[in-house]
């Protein structure tokens, strides 16, 4: 039996076959060093959650929420309990809301035309 094993597997062939089988079956792992700045920087979800908190803390939003029966403490707890997808969706909706001071050129022209008509009519 020993001679049959020597015939099938020669000593110089066995080591590369074992090494190759270990390389093929071993998953590749990659590690990198991470700088302190990267670890200390807030994530996108944290930034969006802070945007929601600041929006909810505005006086007019607080008044509307209290009119609907939602207190400030409950609001803070609900914002903290939002999932990542919900935070992202709500932050996008806040971004998409029109700001009071943001007027387009068309809006400014219409306001000027109405002001001129009012002055001419008087």
C-alpha angles and dihedrals in degrees: 000000000000092000091049090054090050090051094050099041118033118202094246094051100048098066096053091046092052092045092049093049090051092050093049095049097042115092116229115250124193127195129184135185114251120209124232092244091057092051094044095048113099117247124244091255091054091050092049091047089053089050089055092047092052091047092051091048093060113112097237092048091048090052092051092047092048089049087057091049100257116130126212094251093052090048092054091049092049093050090050091050096053117117121236092259092050092048091051093047093048093046089052090051091050090050091050095053114105116250120227095240098043108103124166123223090257091055092050092049092050092049091049092049092050090047091051091049091050092050092047092048092054 
